[in-house]
Amino acid sequence: MAAKMPELNYSCEICGTEGLSDEEMRMHIVVCHLKGAASCPFCDLEDVTAEEMLTHVNTAHLDYLTPEQELLSFIDDEEDSDRSESVSHWDFSMKSQNGLSNNINNNNNNNNNPFCDKKSSCEVLEEAAGWGSPRRSQLVLNLPSSATSSYSKAQLQKCPMCAYTNDSTVQLEEHINRQHFDLTSPSFSAESPSGLYSCPICAQSFHNTPDLELHVNIEHKDILSPTKYNQEPEQVEKMCNICPICCMTNFKTTEDLGLHIEDHFNQKVITPLTPDVSCDRLLAREIEKKDKEMRRLREQHEFELLRAQYGMDNEGNFKEQSLTNMQRAVYSGELSVADYYERQIELRMAESSGIDDSSSCTKDIVPLIMTVSRSCTNVGQTLMCTTVDHYGSTYGDKGWGCGYRNMQMMLSSLLHHTGYNEQLYKQWVVGGPIRGEMPSRSAMPSISRLQQHIEWAWGQGFDVQGCDQLGGKLFNTRKWIGATEVVTVLSSLRIRCELIDFHRPTSASGSHPELFNWVLEYFQANDDFKPPLYLQHQGHSRTIVGVEQLKDGTVFLLLLDPSHSPHQMAELRNTSSAMLALRLIRKSLAAMKAKHYQIVAICGIMDNEIEYQQSKVLRSMRVPQER
């Protein structure tokens, strides 16, 4: 049988009460520290209702305002006497207050009691009366007193606060305590025979009872308050706003504090080793809050870096980056000063005319690849596109221009076909203003010119979503482009193209055999003109110029990468280094493990206006197709 969970005890952090159970602690906090439970102004009795407190005061402290006690228990001006006598008198007085003596009135009304002349006994009585109790020496109760222990029943006793008289001191005590214990209660309107009414707290006198009442209500309204006199209201309010369990502060209202305390007792999972885990829970919440804030700042920083990486921060452009990187190349010795100024002139001319300077172009690369591939003994067949030129990254687009360079490779192939060349030549007319004469039909548009043409296509309604994602602006920025922008350029020139989306791997190893099969079928088709394929994946793009199929059936893709320099492509012309250069181009199935690939394939020229208008909305074919 499972061991019984030990009962847990709590201690109040406000008043120090200990040994409280779960329910007792709850009731103690609500009654004592939330709802403002009454406390006795004469002793330390607390935690009772207002009705119970009124009964307690009228029974245990009925003699505190007794006229005959003025000389007995509250004489403050005598010298100290023997301490043992004070202790004896304290015991005697406490028994009288608690109702343990059967002769209360006789003992308390004895004016000849020798212990009443001692200052120490008065201090003990005053301390027992509570912090909020007034010093009785200040109560000028103009009552006739007697030196003897007995009073004449025929002698009338007069109330110091009204015209009430009675020959019984007990009844006079009851009258004072019931009619004038609450200093704000109304007194009798009868006039005093002497014409003056003395304040029972100070030495002032008044001609009528309403003035006396007004004086007491204004000047002495808090003198008998249950609140401890040494606690300011702000301190009391501050203590009421402190959780006695976890010491949490800053509660706006007592209702919020009550709900917070309820949360402590509603927590059921409490172990013997950790009877109160509220502080640990608060610390855990604080740590979690800080972690979330740090994570948010880190994500924001990474997002800004990502924006800068993709050119979305609108910082710099092709021309500015070219000049900066060429200067660094001069400092590192990679570029001579003469070459720097020569390339600077070429850059200005290219930007002015919109024609690429072809400084990174390697022409007629397809025959070179075909020759090296077929020289391999294990290659069964090599299938290539009709023609293509390699365009590598330069100082101005390194790190962000791969999409534009692959688009130039696609266009370099189309320029060799008469039908496609006619459509491409139109872009010089519609893509933006041209300085000087019209370029030749074999001219390759620069990156800046391609950016202008994409913006023009967006203005014609092509790829509205892509336009919104890139902010509708590409010219003079370093923003990356992808497969959708390539489709936008070709479709705007009335060149029919197809977007194939290989949205997930099709093998258990994370590779894409479906992609390889699709590319193989594309190059196996007997066409008069075979353009290359644009391949896009996360963070980079390349151009598929052909496939190799080994004798055992294994398929390799032949890819041209803009990150490869013209010097590396020139190695294909060298017999000794041609195989090493081919390794840069040849890619196996295991090497293509990105989660998502997109291919842009050119399928012909649009025949009518309807097809042209429909091409403004991008559509893709998903492989494999979802059932």
N, C-alpha and C positions, 0 to 999 in steps of 0.2 A: 504494500500500500504506500502511496506517495506520501512523503513527509509533509506535514501541514506547514503552510507558510507562517512564519512568526509574525505576531501582531506588531505593527510599527507605531512608534510614539513620535509626536511632533512637539516642537517648542515654538512659541510665538516670538518673533524677532522684535515686536513693538513693546510689549509689556513684560516679556521674560517668562510667561507662564509655561511650564513644562509638563511632560507626561500626558499629553492629550492624544486621544485616539483620532482616527480619521474623521468621524462624525463630530466629535467634541471640538476638534480644531476648526472645522467648518463653522459650527455654531458660534464658537468663540470669536472668530474673525468678524462674522456678520453682525453679531450683537454688540461686541465691544468696540470694534474699530470701523464699522461701516455705517451702522444705523444710529450712531451717537448715543449709546446706552448711558443712562444716568449714573453718576457717582456721588457718593455721600460727601457733603461739604465739611463734615465734622470728623469723619473717620475714613478708613481706606476701603469701605464697602463699595463694590462695583458689580457689574454684570447682572443687574436686575432691571426690571421695567420701571417706568415712572410711577405706576401705582404702588408697586412694592417699595420703592424708595420713599414715597410719601408716608407710608405706614411705618417704615423703619425709623424715619426722623421723628415722627410724632410719638413713638414709643421709647426708643433708645436715647434720644436727645431732647426729650421734652423739657428737661430742666436747664438746657443751655441758655434759654432766654428768660428763665425764671427770675422775677425781681429779687428774690431773697438770695440768689446765687451770685449777685454782683460782688458782694464782699467775701464770698466763700471761696470761689474757684478761680477768679480771674484778677487777682491782685498781682501786679507786675513790678511793683516798686520796692519790695522788701529785699533784704540781703539773703544769701544762701544759708541754709542750715544743714543739719546732719543728713547725709544721703540716704541712710537707712530709713529715716522717717519719710523721705520723699517716696521711696520705693513702696513703703507700706501704704502711704496715702494713694499712690497710683493703683495698687492692687485693690484697695478699697473702692476707689472711684470706678474702676472698670467693672467690678462686681455690681455696683449700683446701676451702671449704664446698661448692662446686659440683663438686668432684671433678676439677678441672683439673690438680692437682699429683699426681704419682705418688708423692710421698713425704709423704703427709698426716700420718701419725703422727709422723714424725721432726720435721717442721716445727712441728706444733702442740704437741708435748710438750717443746719446748725452753724450759726455765725461764730460760735466760740471754739470751733475745731482748731486745735493748735497747729495742725499740718497746713492749714490754709495760709499761714503767714510766711511760708517758705517759698522762695523764688523758684527753686528747682521743681517743686511740685506743680507750680503753675505752668512752668515750661512743659512738663510732661503732659499735663492736661491739654495745653494748647496744641502740642504736637498730635495728641490723640484726636483733637477736633478736626484735623484735616488742614491741608494747605490753604484752602479757600475760605476757612473760617476767620472772621475778624477778631482782632484783639479785644477782649472783653473790657479792657481798661478804657477803651475808647467809647464804649457804649454808656452814654450818660443817661441812665434810666433814673429819672427823678422819682424813685419809689422810696417811701419811708421804710427804713430798716430798723431792726430791733437787736439789741445786744444779747437778748435772752434767746433761749431755744424754743420758746412757746409764744404764741401771739394771742391777743385778745380777740375772740370771735366777734365781739361787738364793734371793734374798730374797723372802719371801712377802708379798704385798699383801693387806690385810684390807678387806673390805667394811664401810663405816661403818654400814650399816643391818641387817646380819645377820652371822652367823658365817662366811660364805663367805670363803675365802682362795684365792689363786692367785699364782703367781710371774710370770704374764704380765699386763702392764697392759692389753693389748688385750682379753684375755678378761675381765678384771675390768671394763673399760668396758662390754663387751657384757652382762655379768651385771647391772651397775647399770641400764643403759638398758632391758634387757628385764624385769628383775624389779622394779625400783623406779621406772621412769619414770612409771607411773601410781601416784600416791601412795596410792591406795586399794587397790592390789593387795596380797594377803597376802604377808607375809615369812616367812622360816624361823623355826621355833619354837625353834631351838637357843639356848641361853643364851650370853651374852657372857662370855669368860673374865674380864674385869674387872668384870662385874656391872652395867655402865651402858651404855645405848644413847643416843647423842646424836641429836637431831633435825637433819636435814640443812638445815633452813631457819632455825631459831632455835637458841638456845644451851641449850635445855632438854635434860635427860637423863632416861632412864627405866631401870628395873631389868629390864624384859622387853619383848619385841617387841610383844605385843598392846597394851600401854599406848602404845607409840610409834605404832602404827598408828592407834589411837583418837585420839591427839593430832593426828596429821597430817590425819586425815579431818575432824576438827571445826575445828581452828584454821587449816589451810592448804588447805582443799578446793578453793578457786578460784584458787590462786596460779599454776597453770599452765593455766588455762582458755583455750581458743582465743578467747574473747570479749575484745575490746579493753577494757583496764582502765578507761579513761575513759568508757566507755559504760555507763550504768546499765541494768538490765533493763527499766525502764519506757521508757527512750529507745529501746532496741532493739525492744521490742514496738510502740512508737509508729511507728518507721520501717517496721516490717513491715506496718503497717496503712495505709500511704500508697501510692496508685497511682503508679508511677514514670512514667506517661504523662500523666495529667491532674491528678495531685496531689490527687485526691479522698481524703478520710479518712472516719472513722466507719464502718469496716467491722467487723462484729461478730466474724467469724472469718476465718481465712486462706482458707477455702473460698469465702467470699463475695468476697474480694479476687481469688482466682483466676478466678472466673466473670466478674468485672468486667473483668479484663485480657483474658480470652478475647473479650469483646465488642468490644474495640478491634481485635483482629486479625481478627475475623469480618466487619468492615465492608469491603466490597469496593469501594464507590464512593469512591475517593480520587483527586483530581486533582493534577497537579504543583504547582498554585498553592496547594493546601491539603492538604499531606501528612498533617496530623492535624487533623481537624475535630471531634474528640471534645469539646473545650472549647466549641466553637460549638454542638454538639448539646446539651450539657448546659445551656448558656445558653438555647437555644431551648426546651428542656423546662421550664426555670424560668419563662420568659416565658409559655409556654402555660399553665402551672399558675396563674400569677397572673391571666392573662386569664380562665381558667375561674372562679376565685374571684370576680373582679370581676363576671363575667357572672351568676354565681349570686346575688350580693348585689343586682345591679340587677334581676334577675328577681323576687327576693323583694320588693324595694321596689315594683316595678310591680304585683306580685300584691296587696300590701297596699293600694295605691292603687285597684286594681280592686275589691277587696273593699269598700273604703270607698265607691266610686262606686255599686256595686250594693247598698249597705246591708247587706253581709254581715259587717261589723265589729261589729254590735250596738251601734252608737253612735247615740243620738238616736232620735226618733220624730216622728210628725206634729205632736203638740202642742208639743214642745220646739222643733222647727224653725220652727213658726208664730210662736211668741213671739220667737225670735231674729231672724228675718227682718223681722218687723213693727217691732222696735226699730231695726234698721238702716234701714228705710224712714222712720222718724220722724227719725233723724239726718240722712238725705240730703234731707229735705224732701218726699219722695214721699207720705208719709202724715202727717196731722195728729195731734196728741196726742188729740183727741177721737175721731177715727176709730180710733186705736189701742185705746183702752179699749172702744169699742163693739164692735170685732171680737174683742177678747179675751173679752167676755161671750158673743158668739155662738159662739165656739170652745168655750167651756166647756159651753154648752148642747148643741151638736152632739155633743161627746164623751160627754156624759152620756146623751143620748137615742139616739145612734146614727143620727141623721137628718142628712143633709148640709144645710148652711145655704144652699145654692144661690147663694152669692155669686159664683161663676164661671160660672153657667149662662146660656145664651142659648137661649130657647125658640122654638119654631115657626120653625126656620131652614130647613126644607126648602122651603116656598113661596118664601122669599126667593131661595134659590139657583136654583130652577126659573125664576123670573121673569127674573133677570139672564141666565141661560144661554140662554133662548129668544129673548132680545132680540138675540143675536149673529146676524148674517146668514149666517155660514158654518157654523152648527150645523144638522145635519140633524134629529137627535132627541136629547132629554135624558130619560134613564130614572133615576128616583129611588126611594128606599125610601119606605115609607108615611109615617113620621114619625120625628123624632129631635130631641133637644135637645143642644146643644154644652156640654160641661163642660171648662173650662180649668184649668190648674194654678194653685194658690194659693201663699201664703207657706209653707204647711206641707208641700207635696209637690213643690215645684219641683225638678226634677232626677232624680226617682225615681218619681213617681206616675202616669206616663202610662198604665200598664196598668190601674190602678184607674179613671182618668178615662174611658178608652175602654170599660171595662166598664159604667160608669154611663151612657154614651151608648147602649150596647146595651140596658140595662135600661129607659132612658127610652122607648125605642121599644116594648118589650114591655108596659110599663104601660098603653098605650093599647089593648091587645087583651084582651078579657075572659078568654079561656082562659089566656093567659100571666100575666095579672094575678093570677089565683087561685093559680097555682103560685109566683109571686114573693112573695105575701103570707105564704106558709108559712115563708119564711126568717126572719121576725121571731119565729117560734115556736121553730124548731129551731136557729137560728144562735147563740144565746147569751142570757143574761139581759137583760131590758129594764127600765129604771127608769121608773116611771110607767105611764101608760096605753098601750095599743097604738096605734101610729101609723096614719095614714090609708093607704088603699090606693094613693094616688099618691105617698107619701113615698119619697124616694130614700135608700138606705142610705149612710152616710158611709164613708170609707176605712177607719177603724178597725173599723166594723161588717163590712165586706167581709173584712177580715183575720180577724176572729173566725169568720166563716162558712167561710172556706177551711180554717182549722184544724179546725173541726167536721167538714167533709167528709173531711179526711184521717183523722180519727178513725173515720169510717165505712168506710174502706178505699178511698177514691178516690185514684188517682194516687200509689201508694206510692213510686215512684221520685222524683217531684217533691217529695214530702214529705221524703225523705232528702236530696235536694240542697239544700233550704232549711232543713235542720236541724229540721223539724217545728214551726217557730215563725215567725209573721208579725206577730202583734199587738204593737203598741208597738215596731215596727222600721221601718227604711227599706228593706227588701229589695224588690227589683224582682220583678214577676210578668210572665208572658207568656201565650201562647195556651193552654198546658196548664192554667193556673190558671183561665182563663175557662171552658174546657170543664169543669173540675172543679166550678165554681160552678153552671153551668147543668145539668149532669148530676145533681148532688145535689138540684136542685129539680125533677127529672123532666122537664126540657126537652131534647128530642132535638136534638143538634147534630152537626156534621161538621167534622173537622179536615183541611184540604187542605194538603199539604206540597209547595211548589214548590222542590225541593231543589237545582236548578241552573238557570243561564240556558239559554234555548232558542234563542238566536240568537248569531251570531258576534260581535256587538257587545257581548255581555254583558247584554242586556236580557231581558225575560220576556214575549214575545208570547203564550205559552200562558196566562199569568196574566190578561192583558187579555182574551183570548178567553173564558176561563172566567167572569170577572166580567160580561162583556157578556151571555153566555148566561143567567147567573143573573138579571139584571135584566130580560131580555127575556121570561122565563117569566111566564105569566099567573096570578098568585096574588091571592087576596083581600087578603092581608096580606103585605107585603114588609119584613122586618127588615133593618137595615144589616149590613155585614160587618166583622168584626174583622180587621185586618191587622197582622201582627207581622214585624219584621225585626231585624237585629242592632242592639241599643242603643236601639230606639224602637218605638212602636206607634201606629197611627192607625185611624180608622174610615172605611170606604168607604160613602158614602151614595148614590152613583149613578155614572152614566157619561154622557159626551157622545160622540156619533158625528157627526163632521163630514160634510159633503156628499161629500167625496172618500173617505170610509170610515175616516179616522183616528179612533182611539178615545182619549179622555181619561178618566182616573179623577177622581172628585170626592171628595176626602178631607177629613175634619175632623181637625185636629191639636190635641191638648191644649195644645201650647206656644203656640197663638194665644190672645190675650187676649179677653175679652168686648168690649173696645173695638174690636178689629179685626173681630170678627164683626158688630158693630153697623154697620160701614161698608156692609154689604149693604143696609141700609135707606136709605142716602143715594144718590140717583141719580148724583151727580157722582163718588163714590168706590166705587160698586158694582163696576165692572169691575176696579179694583185689588184689591178684596177677593176677587173671583172668581179672580184669578191665584194667590192663596194656596191656594185649594182645588183648582184644576185641575192635574193632573199628567199629563205625557206619557209615552210609552214610553221615551224617552231619559232621563227623569229618574228612572226606577225601575231602578237598576242594582245593587242589593244582590245578593249571591250567593245568598241564601236568603230565601224568604218563606213565611209561614204564614197561612192564612185560616181563621177560625172562622165557620161558617154555621149558622144556626138552621133546623131542619127540621121542628119540630112538638113534640108532647107525647108522652111515653112512654105506651104502652098497658098494659103488664103489668109484673109484678115481675121476670120473667126478664130483660127488656131493661134494667131498672134495675140489676140486679146485674151484668150484662155491661158496662154503661157505666163501672163502676169501673176497668176496665182500658182505658187510653187507646189508641185505634187511629187511624191516619191514612191518608189516600189520597195516594199519591205521584204528582206530575205533573211531568214526563212519567213514565209507568210504564216500569220497567226490563224489558227483554226477557230 
